[in-house]
Amino acid sequence: MEGKTPIPPFIKALDKKDVEMVGFMMPLTEVKTSRIPPCAIAVGLLLRPAAAVNHIVVVKMPPGQTTKFYDDVIRIPRAI
C-alpha cells in the first residue's frame, strides 16, 4: 500500500521475492510473556535509535499465532 510517498520501483521489484532483513522487533502490543502476537520489524537500524515509518515492516500472522520476542538484533534470512 502506498501513502503520500510513492514506493520506488527498485523496492516494488522485490515483491514476492526472498530478501534478507536485519533489524529489531517492535511489538505492537505490550510484551507480557516471551511470545508476542504480530509485530513490526525496524529494518536496517543498527546504528540509529529511532525508526522512521519507511524503515518498518509489519509482520502478519494467522489469528492466534505468536512468535518468540527477541530484544536484540535479529536476522531474517528469507522473508517474503
mmCIF file of the N, C-alpha and C atoms, coordinates in Angstrom:
data_MODEL
# 
_entry.id   MODEL 
# 
loop_
_atom_site.group_PDB 
_atom_site.id 
_atom_site.type_symbol 
_atom_site.label_atom_id 
_atom_site.label_alt_id 
_atom_site.label_comp_id 
_atom_site.label_asym_id 
_atom_site.label_entity_id 
_atom_site.label_seq_id 
_atom_site.pdbx_PDB_ins_code 
_atom_site.Cartn_x 
_atom_site.Cartn_y 
_atom_site.Cartn_z 
_atom_site.occupancy 
_atom_site.B_iso_or_equiv 
_atom_site.pdbx_formal_charge 
_atom_site.auth_seq_id 
_atom_site.auth_comp_id 
_atom_site.auth_asym_id 
_atom_site.auth_atom_id 
_atom_site.pdbx_PDB_model_num 
ATOM 1   N N  . MET A 1 1  ? 0.850  -1.177  0.000  1.00 0.00 ? 1  MET A N  1 
ATOM 2   C CA . MET A 1 1  ? 0.000  0.000   0.000  1.00 0.00 ? 1  MET A CA 1 
ATOM 3   C C  . MET A 1 1  ? 0.890  1.233   0.000  1.00 0.00 ? 1  MET A C  1 
ATOM 4   N N  . GLU A 1 2  ? 0.540  2.208   -0.785 1.00 0.00 ? 2  GLU A N  1 
ATOM 5   C CA . GLU A 1 2  ? 1.311  3.435   -0.864 1.00 0.00 ? 2  GLU A CA 1 
ATOM 6   C C  . GLU A 1 2  ? 0.584  4.565   -0.161 1.00 0.00 ? 2  GLU A C  1 
ATOM 7   N N  . GLY A 1 3  ? 1.367  5.420   0.464  1.00 0.00 ? 3  GLY A N  1 
ATOM 8   C CA . GLY A 1 3  ? 0.826  6.599   1.118  1.00 0.00 ? 3  GLY A CA 1 
ATOM 9   C C  . GLY A 1 3  ? 1.188  7.819   0.297  1.00 0.00 ? 3  GLY A C  1 
ATOM 10  N N  . LYS A 1 4  ? 1.588  8.878   0.973  1.00 0.00 ? 4  LYS A N  1 
ATOM 11  C CA . LYS A 1 4  ? 1.952  10.116  0.285  1.00 0.00 ? 4  LYS A CA 1 
ATOM 12  C C  . LYS A 1 4  ? 3.245  9.965   -0.510 1.00 0.00 ? 4  LYS A C  1 
ATOM 13  N N  . THR A 1 5  ? 4.160  9.128   -0.009 1.00 0.00 ? 5  THR A N  1 
ATOM 14  C CA . THR A 1 5  ? 5.425  8.913   -0.698 1.00 0.00 ? 5  THR A CA 1 
ATOM 15  C C  . THR A 1 5  ? 5.328  7.631   -1.516 1.00 0.00 ? 5  THR A C  1 
ATOM 16  N N  . PRO A 1 6  ? 5.500  7.710   -2.831 1.00 0.00 ? 6  PRO A N  1 
ATOM 17  C CA . PRO A 1 6  ? 5.391  6.502   -3.655 1.00 0.00 ? 6  PRO A CA 1 
ATOM 18  C C  . PRO A 1 6  ? 6.493  5.500   -3.330 1.00 0.00 ? 6  PRO A C  1 
ATOM 19  N N  . ILE A 1 7  ? 6.196  4.232   -3.510 1.00 0.00 ? 7  ILE A N  1 
ATOM 20  C CA . ILE A 1 7  ? 7.192  3.179   -3.312 1.00 0.00 ? 7  ILE A CA 1 
ATOM 21  C C  . ILE A 1 7  ? 8.080  3.161   -4.548 1.00 0.00 ? 7  ILE A C  1 
ATOM 22  N N  . PRO A 1 8  ? 9.407  3.266   -4.356 1.00 0.00 ? 8  PRO A N  1 
ATOM 23  C CA . PRO A 1 8  ? 10.311 3.302   -5.512 1.00 0.00 ? 8  PRO A CA 1 
ATOM 24  C C  . PRO A 1 8  ? 10.241 2.007   -6.327 1.00 0.00 ? 8  PRO A C  1 
ATOM 25  N N  . PRO A 1 9  ? 10.442 2.082   -7.636 1.00 0.00 ? 9  PRO A N  1 
ATOM 26  C CA . PRO A 1 9  ? 10.391 0.894   -8.489 1.00 0.00 ? 9  PRO A CA 1 
ATOM 27  C C  . PRO A 1 9  ? 11.351 -0.217  -8.049 1.00 0.00 ? 9  PRO A C  1 
ATOM 28  N N  . PHE A 1 10 ? 12.564 0.144   -7.554 1.00 0.00 ? 10 PHE A N  1 
ATOM 29  C CA . PHE A 1 10 ? 13.513 -0.903  -7.157 1.00 0.00 ? 10 PHE A CA 1 
ATOM 30  C C  . PHE A 1 10 ? 13.017 -1.672  -5.932 1.00 0.00 ? 10 PHE A C  1 
ATOM 31  N N  . ILE A 1 11 ? 12.162 -1.064  -5.110 1.00 0.00 ? 11 ILE A N  1 
ATOM 32  C CA . ILE A 1 11 ? 11.556 -1.777  -3.978 1.00 0.00 ? 11 ILE A CA 1 
ATOM 33  C C  . ILE A 1 11 ? 10.382 -2.621  -4.487 1.00 0.00 ? 11 ILE A C  1 
ATOM 34  N N  . LYS A 1 12 ? 9.567  -2.069  -5.368 1.00 0.00 ? 12 LYS A N  1 
ATOM 35  C CA . LYS A 1 12 ? 8.453  -2.823  -5.941 1.00 0.00 ? 12 LYS A CA 1 
ATOM 36  C C  . LYS A 1 12 ? 8.951  -4.075  -6.661 1.00 0.00 ? 12 LYS A C  1 
ATOM 37  N N  . ALA A 1 13 ? 10.134 -4.008  -7.242 1.00 0.00 ? 13 ALA A N  1 
ATOM 38  C CA . ALA A 1 13 ? 10.699 -5.154  -7.968 1.00 0.00 ? 13 ALA A CA 1 
ATOM 39  C C  . ALA A 1 13 ? 10.998 -6.332  -7.027 1.00 0.00 ? 13 ALA A C  1 
ATOM 40  N N  . LEU A 1 14 ? 11.062 -6.092  -5.728 1.00 0.00 ? 14 LEU A N  1 
ATOM 41  C CA . LEU A 1 14 ? 11.323 -7.157  -4.754 1.00 0.00 ? 14 LEU A CA 1 
ATOM 42  C C  . LEU A 1 14 ? 10.055 -7.902  -4.344 1.00 0.00 ? 14 LEU A C  1 
ATOM 43  N N  . ASP A 1 15 ? 8.898  -7.442  -4.790 1.00 0.00 ? 15 ASP A N  1 
ATOM 44  C CA . ASP A 1 15 ? 7.636  -8.076  -4.424 1.00 0.00 ? 15 ASP A CA 1 
ATOM 45  C C  . ASP A 1 15 ? 7.659  -9.555  -4.793 1.00 0.00 ? 15 ASP A C  1 
ATOM 46  N N  . LYS A 1 16 ? 7.272  -10.405 -3.827 1.00 0.00 ? 16 LYS A N  1 
ATOM 47  C CA . LYS A 1 16 ? 7.204  -11.863 -3.996 1.00 0.00 ? 16 LYS A CA 1 
ATOM 48  C C  . LYS A 1 16 ? 8.579  -12.522 -4.148 1.00 0.00 ? 16 LYS A C  1 
ATOM 49  N N  . LYS A 1 17 ? 9.655  -11.800 -3.821 1.00 0.00 ? 17 LYS A N  1 
ATOM 50  C CA . LYS A 1 17 ? 10.995 -12.372 -3.886 1.00 0.00 ? 17 LYS A CA 1 
ATOM 51  C C  . LYS A 1 17 ? 11.552 -12.513 -2.473 1.00 0.00 ? 17 LYS A C  1 
ATOM 52  N N  . ASP A 1 18 ? 12.424 -13.490 -2.280 1.00 0.00 ? 18 ASP A N  1 
ATOM 53  C CA . ASP A 1 18 ? 13.083 -13.665 -0.995 1.00 0.00 ? 18 ASP A CA 1 
ATOM 54  C C  . ASP A 1 18 ? 14.088 -12.539 -0.787 1.00 0.00 ? 18 ASP A C  1 
ATOM 55  N N  . VAL A 1 19 ? 14.075 -11.958 0.399  1.00 0.00 ? 19 VAL A N  1 
ATOM 56  C CA . VAL A 1 19 ? 15.048 -10.929 0.767  1.00 0.00 ? 19 VAL A CA 1 
ATOM 57  C C  . VAL A 1 19 ? 15.529 -11.219 2.182  1.00 0.00 ? 19 VAL A C  1 
ATOM 58  N N  . GLU A 1 20 ? 16.703 -10.719 2.530  1.00 0.00 ? 20 GLU A N  1 
ATOM 59  C CA . GLU A 1 20 ? 17.211 -10.840 3.894  1.00 0.00 ? 20 GLU A CA 1 
ATOM 60  C C  . GLU A 1 20 ? 17.023 -9.506  4.592  1.00 0.00 ? 20 GLU A C  1 
ATOM 61  N N  . MET A 1 21 ? 16.547 -9.556  5.842  1.00 0.00 ? 21 MET A N  1 
ATOM 62  C CA . MET A 1 21 ? 16.358 -8.336  6.622  1.00 0.00 ? 21 MET A CA 1 
ATOM 63  C C  . MET A 1 21 ? 17.106 -8.451  7.940  1.00 0.00 ? 21 MET A C  1 
ATOM 64  N N  . VAL A 1 22 ? 17.673 -7.340  8.376  1.00 0.00 ? 22 VAL A N  1 
ATOM 65  C CA . VAL A 1 22 ? 18.327 -7.251  9.676  1.00 0.00 ? 22 VAL A CA 1 
ATOM 66  C C  . VAL A 1 22 ? 17.712 -6.054  10.383 1.00 0.00 ? 22 VAL A C  1 
ATOM 67  N N  . GLY A 1 23 ? 17.331 -6.241  11.648 1.00 0.00 ? 23 GLY A N  1 
ATOM 68  C CA . GLY A 1 23 ? 16.731 -5.137  12.379 1.00 0.00 ? 23 GLY A CA 1 
ATOM 69  C C  . GLY A 1 23 ? 16.323 -5.545  13.779 1.00 0.00 ? 23 GLY A C  1 
ATOM 70  N N  . PHE A 1 24 ? 15.362 -4.840  14.333 1.00 0.00 ? 24 PHE A N  1 
ATOM 71  C CA . PHE A 1 24 ? 14.868 -5.079  15.683 1.00 0.00 ? 24 PHE A CA 1 
ATOM 72  C C  . PHE A 1 24 ? 13.369 -5.345  15.646 1.00 0.00 ? 24 PHE A C  1 
ATOM 73  N N  . MET A 1 25 ? 12.895 -6.231  16.518 1.00 0.00 ? 25 MET A N  1 
ATOM 74  C CA . MET A 1 25 ? 11.458 -6.471  16.649 1.00 0.00 ? 25 MET A CA 1 
ATOM 75  C C  . MET A 1 25 ? 10.827 -5.317  17.424 1.00 0.00 ? 25 MET A C  1 
ATOM 76  N N  . MET A 1 26 ? 9.674  -4.902  16.994 1.00 0.00 ? 26 MET A N  1 
ATOM 77  C CA . MET A 1 26 ? 8.918  -3.850  17.673 1.00 0.00 ? 26 MET A CA 1 
ATOM 78  C C  . MET A 1 26 ? 7.522  -4.386  17.936 1.00 0.00 ? 26 MET A C  1 
ATOM 79  N N  . PRO A 1 27 ? 7.232  -4.836  19.169 1.00 0.00 ? 27 PRO A N  1 
ATOM 80  C CA . PRO A 1 27 ? 5.891  -5.347  19.467 1.00 0.00 ? 27 PRO A CA 1 
ATOM 81  C C  . PRO A 1 27 ? 4.846  -4.266  19.233 1.00 0.00 ? 27 PRO A C  1 
ATOM 82  N N  . LEU A 1 28 ? 3.685  -4.671  18.744 1.00 0.00 ? 28 LEU A N  1 
ATOM 83  C CA . LEU A 1 28 ? 2.588  -3.726  18.528 1.00 0.00 ? 28 LEU A CA 1 
ATOM 84  C C  . LEU A 1 28 ? 1.659  -3.667  19.733 1.00 0.00 ? 28 LEU A C  1 
ATOM 85  N N  . THR A 1 29 ? 1.929  -4.521  20.722 1.00 0.00 ? 29 THR A N  1 
ATOM 86  C CA . THR A 1 29 ? 1.182  -4.534  21.978 1.00 0.00 ? 29 THR A CA 1 
ATOM 87  C C  . THR A 1 29 ? 2.190  -4.666  23.119 1.00 0.00 ? 29 THR A C  1 
ATOM 88  N N  . GLU A 1 30 ? 1.725  -4.521  24.333 1.00 0.00 ? 30 GLU A N  1 
ATOM 89  C CA . GLU A 1 30 ? 2.597  -4.673  25.497 1.00 0.00 ? 30 GLU A CA 1 
ATOM 90  C C  . GLU A 1 30 ? 3.125  -6.104  25.577 1.00 0.00 ? 30 GLU A C  1 
ATOM 91  N N  . VAL A 1 31 ? 4.428  -6.250  25.846 1.00 0.00 ? 31 VAL A N  1 
ATOM 92  C CA . VAL A 1 31 ? 5.045  -7.572  25.957 1.00 0.00 ? 31 VAL A CA 1 
ATOM 93  C C  . VAL A 1 31 ? 4.867  -8.060  27.395 1.00 0.00 ? 31 VAL A C  1 
ATOM 94  N N  . LYS A 1 32 ? 4.056  -9.118  27.578 1.00 0.00 ? 32 LYS A N  1 
ATOM 95  C CA . LYS A 1 32 ? 3.801  -9.663  28.909 1.00 0.00 ? 32 LYS A CA 1 
ATOM 96  C C  . LYS A 1 32 ? 4.442  -11.033 29.088 1.00 0.00 ? 32 LYS A C  1 
ATOM 97  N N  . THR A 1 33 ? 4.787  -11.698 27.988 1.00 0.00 ? 33 THR A N  1 
ATOM 98  C CA . THR A 1 33 ? 5.427  -13.010 28.036 1.00 0.00 ? 33 THR A CA 1 
ATOM 99  C C  . THR A 1 33 ? 6.559  -13.013 27.016 1.00 0.00 ? 33 THR A C  1 
ATOM 100 N N  . SER A 1 34 ? 7.211  -14.160 26.850 1.00 0.00 ? 34 SER A N  1 
ATOM 101 C CA . SER A 1 34 ? 8.292  -14.247 25.880 1.00 0.00 ? 34 SER A CA 1 
ATOM 102 C C  . SER A 1 34 ? 7.769  -14.458 24.463 1.00 0.00 ? 34 SER A C  1 
ATOM 103 N N  . ARG A 1 35 ? 6.446  -14.569 24.315 1.00 0.00 ? 35 ARG A N  1 
ATOM 104 C CA . ARG A 1 35 ? 5.841  -14.741 22.993 1.00 0.00 ? 35 ARG A CA 1 
ATOM 105 C C  . ARG A 1 35 ? 4.932  -13.551 22.708 1.00 0.00 ? 35 ARG A C  1 
ATOM 106 N N  . ILE A 1 36 ? 4.936  -13.101 21.476 1.00 0.00 ? 36 ILE A N  1 
ATOM 107 C CA . ILE A 1 36 ? 4.149  -11.922 21.120 1.00 0.00 ? 36 ILE A CA 1 
ATOM 108 C C  . ILE A 1 36 ? 3.287  -12.205 19.892 1.00 0.00 ? 36 ILE A C  1 
ATOM 109 N N  . PRO A 1 37 ? 2.178  -11.476 19.756 1.00 0.00 ? 37 PRO A N  1 
ATOM 110 C CA . PRO A 1 37 ? 1.367  -11.567 18.540 1.00 0.00 ? 37 PRO A CA 1 
ATOM 111 C C  . PRO A 1 37 ? 2.056  -10.778 17.436 1.00 0.00 ? 37 PRO A C  1 
ATOM 112 N N  . PRO A 1 38 ? 1.376  -10.509 16.325 1.00 0.00 ? 38 PRO A N  1 
ATOM 113 C CA . PRO A 1 38 ? 2.022  -9.785  15.224 1.00 0.00 ? 38 PRO A CA 1 
ATOM 114 C C  . PRO A 1 38 ? 2.814  -8.580  15.715 1.00 0.00 ? 38 PRO A C  1 
ATOM 115 N N  . CYS A 1 39 ? 3.910  -8.315  15.013 1.00 0.00 ? 39 CYS A N  1 
ATOM 116 C CA . CYS A 1 39 ? 4.809  -7.235  15.412 1.00 0.00 ? 39 CYS A CA 1 
ATOM 117 C C  . CYS A 1 39 ? 5.295  -6.520  14.167 1.00 0.00 ? 39 CYS A C  1 
ATOM 118 N N  . ALA A 1 40 ? 6.171  -5.570  14.372 1.00 0.00 ? 40 ALA A N  1 
ATOM 119 C CA . ALA A 1 40 ? 6.823  -4.879  13.266 1.00 0.00 ? 40 ALA A CA 1 
ATOM 120 C C  . ALA A 1 40 ? 8.318  -5.124  13.390 1.00 0.00 ? 40 ALA A C  1 
ATOM 121 N N  . ILE A 1 41 ? 9.010  -5.063  12.281 1.00 0.00 ? 41 ILE A N  1 
ATOM 122 C CA . ILE A 1 41 ? 10.467 -5.172  12.281 1.00 0.00 ? 41 ILE A CA 1 
ATOM 123 C C  . ILE A 1 41 ? 11.010 -3.830  11.809 1.00 0.00 ? 41 ILE A C  1 
ATOM 124 N N  . ALA A 1 42 ? 11.846 -3.198  12.635 1.00 0.00 ? 42 ALA A N  1 
ATOM 125 C CA . ALA A 1 42 ? 12.540 -1.979  12.236 1.00 0.00 ? 42 ALA A CA 1 
ATOM 126 C C  . ALA A 1 42 ? 13.786 -2.432  11.495 1.00 0.00 ? 42 ALA A C  1 
ATOM 127 N N  . VAL A 1 43 ? 13.830 -2.212  10.210 1.00 0.00 ? 43 VAL A N  1 
ATOM 128 C CA . VAL A 1 43 ? 14.860 -2.779  9.342  1.00 0.00 ? 43 VAL A CA 1 
ATOM 129 C C  . VAL A 1 43 ? 16.043 -1.844  9.171  1.00 0.00 ? 43 VAL A C  1 
ATOM 130 N N  . GLY A 1 44 ? 17.246 -2.419  9.252  1.00 0.00 ? 44 GLY A N  1 
ATOM 131 C CA . GLY A 1 44 ? 18.469 -1.690  8.933  1.00 0.00 ? 44 GLY A CA 1 
ATOM 132 C C  . GLY A 1 44 ? 18.792 -0.555  9.870  1.00 0.00 ? 44 GLY A C  1 
ATOM 133 N N  . LEU A 1 45 ? 18.403 -0.657  11.129 1.00 0.00 ? 45 LEU A N  1 
ATOM 134 C CA . LEU A 1 45 ? 18.625 0.436   12.077 1.00 0.00 ? 45 LEU A CA 1 
ATOM 135 C C  . LEU A 1 45 ? 19.653 0.050   13.130 1.00 0.00 ? 45 LEU A C  1 
ATOM 136 N N  . LEU A 1 46 ? 20.791 -0.442  12.703 1.00 0.00 ? 46 LEU A N  1 
ATOM 137 C CA . LEU A 1 46 ? 21.781 -0.922  13.661 1.00 0.00 ? 46 LEU A CA 1 
ATOM 138 C C  . LEU A 1 46 ? 22.496 0.211   14.373 1.00 0.00 ? 46 LEU A C  1 
ATOM 139 N N  . LEU A 1 47 ? 22.554 1.385   13.791 1.00 0.00 ? 47 LEU A N  1 
ATOM 140 C CA . LEU A 1 47 ? 23.262 2.498   14.413 1.00 0.00 ? 47 LEU A CA 1 
ATOM 141 C C  . LEU A 1 47 ? 22.347 3.650   14.798 1.00 0.00 ? 47 LEU A C  1 
ATOM 142 N N  . ARG A 1 48 ? 21.079 3.583   14.432 1.00 0.00 ? 48 ARG A N  1 
ATOM 143 C CA . ARG A 1 48 ? 20.145 4.667   14.719 1.00 0.00 ? 48 ARG A CA 1 
ATOM 144 C C  . ARG A 1 48 ? 19.134 4.221   15.771 1.00 0.00 ? 48 ARG A C  1 
ATOM 145 N N  . PRO A 1 49 ? 18.803 5.094   16.708 1.00 0.00 ? 49 PRO A N  1 
ATOM 146 C CA . PRO A 1 49 ? 17.903 4.684   17.790 1.00 0.00 ? 49 PRO A CA 1 
ATOM 147 C C  . PRO A 1 49 ? 16.419 4.660   17.439 1.00 0.00 ? 49 PRO A C  1 
ATOM 148 N N  . ALA A 1 50 ? 15.978 5.427   16.470 1.00 0.00 ? 50 ALA A N  1 
ATOM 149 C CA . ALA A 1 50 ? 14.534 5.514   16.196 1.00 0.00 ? 50 ALA A CA 1 
ATOM 150 C C  . ALA A 1 50 ? 14.254 5.159   14.744 1.00 0.00 ? 50 ALA A C  1 
ATOM 151 N N  . ALA A 1 51 ? 13.166 4.449   14.544 1.00 0.00 ? 51 ALA A N  1 
ATOM 152 C CA . ALA A 1 51 ? 12.783 4.029   13.191 1.00 0.00 ? 51 ALA A CA 1 
ATOM 153 C C  . ALA A 1 51 ? 11.878 5.060   12.540 1.00 0.00 ? 51 ALA A C  1 
ATOM 154 N N  . ALA A 1 52 ? 12.174 5.385   11.304 1.00 0.00 ? 52 ALA A N  1 
ATOM 155 C CA . ALA A 1 52 ? 11.264 6.205   10.518 1.00 0.00 ? 52 ALA A CA 1 
ATOM 156 C C  . ALA A 1 52 ? 10.194 5.275   9.959  1.00 0.00 ? 52 ALA A C  1 
ATOM 157 N N  . VAL A 1 53 ? 9.067  5.816   9.583  1.00 0.00 ? 53 VAL A N  1 
ATOM 158 C CA . VAL A 1 53 ? 7.953  4.990   9.122  1.00 0.00 ? 53 VAL A CA 1 
ATOM 159 C C  . VAL A 1 53 ? 8.340  4.161   7.902  1.00 0.00 ? 53 VAL A C  1 
ATOM 160 N N  . ASN A 1 54 ? 9.265  4.646   7.075  1.00 0.00 ? 54 ASN A N  1 
ATOM 161 C CA . ASN A 1 54 ? 9.658  3.882   5.896  1.00 0.00 ? 54 ASN A CA 1 
ATOM 162 C C  . ASN A 1 54 ? 10.745 2.849   6.186  1.00 0.00 ? 54 ASN A C  1 
ATOM 163 N N  . HIS A 1 55 ? 11.066 2.643   7.456  1.00 0.00 ? 55 HIS A N  1 
ATOM 164 C CA . HIS A 1 55 ? 12.025 1.613   7.866  1.00 0.00 ? 55 HIS A CA 1 
ATOM 165 C C  . HIS A 1 55 ? 11.336 0.475   8.603  1.00 0.00 ? 55 HIS A C  1 
ATOM 166 N N  . ILE A 1 56 ? 10.030 0.391   8.513  1.00 0.00 ? 56 ILE A N  1 
ATOM 167 C CA . ILE A 1 56 ? 9.278  -0.587  9.293  1.00 0.00 ? 56 ILE A CA 1 
ATOM 168 C C  . ILE A 1 56 ? 8.565  -1.569  8.376  1.00 0.00 ? 56 ILE A C  1 
ATOM 169 N N  . VAL A 1 57 ? 8.666  -2.848  8.720  1.00 0.00 ? 57 VAL A N  1 
ATOM 170 C CA . VAL A 1 57 ? 7.956  -3.910  8.019  1.00 0.00 ? 57 VAL A CA 1 
ATOM 171 C C  . VAL A 1 57 ? 6.988  -4.524  9.018  1.00 0.00 ? 57 VAL A C  1 
ATOM 172 N N  . VAL A 1 58 ? 5.706  -4.557  8.703  1.00 0.00 ? 58 VAL A N  1 
ATOM 173 C CA . VAL A 1 58 ? 4.711  -5.151  9.590  1.00 0.00 ? 58 VAL A CA 1 
ATOM 174 C C  . VAL A 1 58 ? 4.648  -6.651  9.313  1.00 0.00 ? 58 VAL A C  1 
ATOM 175 N N  . VAL A 1 59 ? 4.735  -7.442  10.377 1.00 0.00 ? 59 VAL A N  1 
ATOM 176 C CA . VAL A 1 59 ? 4.694  -8.902  10.270 1.00 0.00 ? 59 VAL A CA 1 
ATOM 177 C C  . VAL A 1 59 ? 3.268  -9.360  10.533 1.00 0.00 ? 59 VAL A C  1 
ATOM 178 N N  . LYS A 1 60 ? 2.690  -10.086 9.599  1.00 0.00 ? 60 LYS A N  1 
ATOM 179 C CA . LYS A 1 60 ? 1.334  -10.608 9.762  1.00 0.00 ? 60 LYS A CA 1 
ATOM 180 C C  . LYS A 1 60 ? 1.421  -12.099 10.060 1.00 0.00 ? 60 LYS A C  1 
ATOM 181 N N  . MET A 1 61 ? 0.564  -12.565 10.967 1.00 0.00 ? 61 MET A N  1 
ATOM 182 C CA . MET A 1 61 ? 0.495  -13.975 11.325 1.00 0.00 ? 61 MET A CA 1 
ATOM 183 C C  . MET A 1 61 ? -0.961 -14.403 11.367 1.00 0.00 ? 61 MET A C  1 
ATOM 184 N N  . PRO A 1 62 ? -1.215 -15.705 11.206 1.00 0.00 ? 62 PRO A N  1 
ATOM 185 C CA . PRO A 1 62 ? -2.591 -16.188 11.319 1.00 0.00 ? 62 PRO A CA 1 
ATOM 186 C C  . PRO A 1 62 ? -3.158 -15.875 12.709 1.00 0.00 ? 62 PRO A C  1 
ATOM 187 N N  . PRO A 1 63 ? -4.474 -15.720 12.843 1.00 0.00 ? 63 PRO A N  1 
ATOM 188 C CA . PRO A 1 63 ? -5.088 -15.435 14.146 1.00 0.00 ? 63 PRO A CA 1 
ATOM 189 C C  . PRO A 1 63 ? -4.650 -16.453 15.200 1.00 0.00 ? 63 PRO A C  1 
ATOM 190 N N  . GLY A 1 64 ? -4.259 -15.953 16.360 1.00 0.00 ? 64 GLY A N  1 
ATOM 191 C CA . GLY A 1 64 ? -3.859 -16.812 17.471 1.00 0.00 ? 64 GLY A CA 1 
ATOM 192 C C  . GLY A 1 64 ? -2.402 -17.233 17.453 1.00 0.00 ? 64 GLY A C  1 
ATOM 193 N N  . GLN A 1 65 ? -1.704 -17.036 16.337 1.00 0.00 ? 65 GLN A N  1 
ATOM 194 C CA . GLN A 1 65 ? -0.294 -17.429 16.269 1.00 0.00 ? 65 GLN A CA 1 
ATOM 195 C C  . GLN A 1 65 ? 0.564  -16.371 16.945 1.00 0.00 ? 65 GLN A C  1 
ATOM 196 N N  . THR A 1 66 ? 1.631  -16.804 17.613 1.00 0.00 ? 66 THR A N  1 
ATOM 197 C CA . THR A 1 66 ? 2.581  -15.895 18.242 1.00 0.00 ? 66 THR A CA 1 
ATOM 198 C C  . THR A 1 66 ? 3.989  -16.282 17.808 1.00 0.00 ? 66 THR A C  1 
ATOM 199 N N  . THR A 1 67 ? 4.942  -15.461 18.151 1.00 0.00 ? 67 THR A N  1 
ATOM 200 C CA . THR A 1 67 ? 6.339  -15.763 17.883 1.00 0.00 ? 67 THR A CA 1 
ATOM 201 C C  . THR A 1 67 ? 7.169  -15.331 19.079 1.00 0.00 ? 67 THR A C  1 
ATOM 202 N N  . LYS A 1 68 ? 8.347  -15.906 19.214 1.00 0.00 ? 68 LYS A N  1 
ATOM 203 C CA . LYS A 1 68 ? 9.231  -15.542 20.320 1.00 0.00 ? 68 LYS A CA 1 
ATOM 204 C C  . LYS A 1 68 ? 9.720  -14.109 20.117 1.00 0.00 ? 68 LYS A C  1 
ATOM 205 N N  . PHE A 1 69 ? 9.783  -13.344 21.217 1.00 0.00 ? 69 PHE A N  1 
ATOM 206 C CA . PHE A 1 69 ? 10.260 -11.962 21.164 1.00 0.00 ? 69 PHE A CA 1 
ATOM 207 C C  . PHE A 1 69 ? 11.757 -11.931 21.455 1.00 0.00 ? 69 PHE A C  1 
ATOM 208 N N  . TYR A 1 70 ? 12.497 -11.235 20.621 1.00 0.00 ? 70 TYR A N  1 
ATOM 209 C CA . TYR A 1 70 ? 13.935 -11.031 20.814 1.00 0.00 ? 70 TYR A CA 1 
ATOM 210 C C  . TYR A 1 70 ? 14.178 -9.542  21.000 1.00 0.00 ? 70 TYR A C  1 
ATOM 211 N N  . ASP A 1 71 ? 14.930 -9.181  22.031 1.00 0.00 ? 71 ASP A N  1 
ATOM 212 C CA . ASP A 1 71 ? 15.178 -7.759  22.283 1.00 0.00 ? 71 ASP A CA 1 
ATOM 213 C C  . ASP A 1 71 ? 16.558 -7.329  21.781 1.00 0.00 ? 71 ASP A C  1 
ATOM 214 N N  . ASP A 1 72 ? 17.140 -8.114  20.886 1.00 0.00 ? 72 ASP A N  1 
ATOM 215 C CA . ASP A 1 72 ? 18.435 -7.797  20.296 1.00 0.00 ? 72 ASP A CA 1 
ATOM 216 C C  . ASP A 1 72 ? 18.272 -7.822  18.776 1.00 0.00 ? 72 ASP A C  1 
ATOM 217 N N  . VAL A 1 73 ? 19.328 -7.541  18.064 1.00 0.00 ? 73 VAL A N  1 
ATOM 218 C CA . VAL A 1 73 ? 19.294 -7.551  16.605 1.00 0.00 ? 73 VAL A CA 1 
ATOM 219 C C  . VAL A 1 73 ? 18.885 -8.929  16.118 1.00 0.00 ? 73 VAL A C  1 
ATOM 220 N N  . ILE A 1 74 ? 18.004 -8.952  15.127 1.00 0.00 ? 74 ILE A N  1 
ATOM 221 C CA . ILE A 1 74 ? 17.606 -10.227 14.520 1.00 0.00 ? 74 ILE A CA 1 
ATOM 222 C C  . ILE A 1 74 ? 17.916 -10.188 13.029 1.00 0.00 ? 74 ILE A C  1 
ATOM 223 N N  . ARG A 1 75 ? 18.166 -11.368 12.483 1.00 0.00 ? 75 ARG A N  1 
ATOM 224 C CA . ARG A 1 75 ? 18.404 -11.508 11.038 1.00 0.00 ? 75 ARG A CA 1 
ATOM 225 C C  . ARG A 1 75 ? 17.348 -12.472 10.519 1.00 0.00 ? 75 ARG A C  1 
ATOM 226 N N  . ILE A 1 76 ? 16.611 -12.035 9.540  1.00 0.00 ? 76 ILE A N  1 
ATOM 227 C CA . ILE A 1 76 ? 15.602 -12.876 8.898  1.00 0.00 ? 76 ILE A CA 1 
ATOM 228 C C  . ILE A 1 76 ? 16.173 -13.251 7.529  1.00 0.00 ? 76 ILE A C  1 
ATOM 229 N N  . PRO A 1 77 ? 16.610 -14.496 7.383  1.00 0.00 ? 77 PRO A N  1 
ATOM 230 C CA . PRO A 1 77 ? 17.319 -14.873 6.153  1.00 0.00 ? 77 PRO A CA 1 
ATOM 231 C C  . PRO A 1 77 ? 16.454 -14.964 4.902  1.00 0.00 ? 77 PRO A C  1 
ATOM 232 N N  . ARG A 1 78 ? 15.188 -15.311 5.030  1.00 0.00 ? 78 ARG A N  1 
ATOM 233 C CA . ARG A 1 78 ? 14.331 -15.441 3.847  1.00 0.00 ? 78 ARG A CA 1 
ATOM 234 C C  . ARG A 1 78 ? 12.948 -14.907 4.161  1.00 0.00 ? 78 ARG A C  1 
ATOM 235 N N  . ALA A 1 79 ? 12.765 -13.635 4.002  1.00 0.00 ? 79 ALA A N  1 
ATOM 236 C CA . ALA A 1 79 ? 11.455 -13.033 4.246  1.00 0.00 ? 79 ALA A CA 1 
ATOM 237 C C  . ALA A 1 79 ? 10.792 -12.762 2.907  1.00 0.00 ? 79 ALA A C  1 
ATOM 238 N N  . ILE A 1 80 ? 9.507  -13.045 2.823  1.00 0.00 ? 80 ILE A N  1 
ATOM 239 C CA . ILE A 1 80 ? 8.798  -12.790 1.574  1.00 0.00 ? 80 ILE A CA 1 
ATOM 240 C C  . ILE A 1 80 ? 7.785  -11.670 1.815  1.00 0.00 ? 80 ILE A C  1 
# 
